[in-house]
Amino acid sequence: MTTTNKSYKTAFIFLTTLFFLWGFITVLVDSLVPRLKDVFEMSYAKTVLVQFAFFTAFFVISVPAGKLLSKIGYKKGIVLGLTIMALGCLLFYPASSYRSFSVFLIGYFTLAGGITVLQVAANPYVALLGNENGASSRLNLSQAFNSLGTTIAPIVGALFLLSDTVKTSEEIEQLSEVAKSEYYAAEAATVQTPFLFIAGFIAILALVFSFIKLPKVMEESPKGGYLSLLKNKVMLLGALGIFVYVGAEVSIGSFLVNYFQDMNLATIISQNETMMNIANTIASVFNKTFSNSDPKSLLGIFVIFYWGGAMIGRFVGAYLTKIISPGKVLAIFAILAVTMIFVSISTTGLISMWSILAVGLFNSIMFPTIFTLSLEGLGDLKAQASGLLCMAIVGGAIVPFIFGGLIDSFGFKTAFILTLVCYAYICYFGRTKALVKS
């Protein structure tokens, strides 16, 4: 192994920790959505303001981040992103102490701003650590560890963020002043504790990245800039692909617990010995049990299969995209996602639950594959192209907002038609790329 290959391998390992980290935190945010809905007694459409604040940061910060990275390089960009993330996590402390929804939104935006800088830096950096033909495979492998984070996060969210019953404003008013203060303190601590630990871990990681040496893979002053990128049809089609993919994934992931509640699955699961054994086996990792748990916590534990499917799919996808055209794999996975959603909205009970969870498996390779297919042939403009592609992650704010409005107006089954349209476009993009390469 050459010195360059060794340095590439070391850099790949360090970068993979970042993929794990932002995957974990992004889905932990999803776990807070049903909790904040109860705390602030909001409609589904208003609840999506949480995700709106989170993903709007990608739209606002991605292009400036890409421009900044082209000047300061990937390493300094990574340290900056981690520092901003730690600050965002710390903002959850006053937000939960004062029960301030606006401060929660500021915290989400700040946290997402840090993740945006990391996304803009890490995705193209991994793509550049080797030859271009293997870029999809490498990014799928890194994103598999991102999915490991998203798989663990629902367990943490279900057991620590959704494990107690949130009182309504009427119930709180009936409490004595002492009981009310104790309730507020306990409720705040439920949110504060995990995010304080996360902030500390991120700070340590930022310190580590300040000292490690990463190989240089980009020229100091790439020529062409954003104007030339906006003329690149493939890159623009890919940006739309990122937009609808993230929108569909977040729409499903954010509302899974509510969707399960709507189908009264807590009762069905609690009466099914096999399902309760599955839930308690997962919970036993944290010495918890669901015998007397809140229904949201019981339902939340099954979200692990949505994100766990994405993890498994990315490990498989890292191999498949080596031996089959990445565009073809993308199109096939999109068709399978459409099939699973159609099964879910056409059925009820456990069949509906398991089929919508299976969408996670087929989501797996979509982001890294769309991303690398969009970057092909862009050379040193990849950092700036990454900024434009990451800007499209704002789909995670816009599509779920529309999705939440459709739920309020027509119910879950109708709202899922929106996600069918999203995956249909991804199939089109993958098929188009596959035909170009064949």
Salt bridges, closest charged atoms under 4 A:
ASP38 OD2 - LYS296 NZ 2.97
GLU132 OE2 - LYS382 NZ 3.12
ASP164 OD1 - ARG35 NH1 2.76
GLU177 OE2 - LYS180 NZ 3.77
GLU187 OE1 - ARG99 NH1 2.29
GLU220 OE2 - LYS216 NZ 3.16
ASP294 OD2 - LYS296 NZ 3.24
GLU376 OE1 - LYS433 NZ 3.48
GLU376 OE2 - LYS437 NZ 2.83
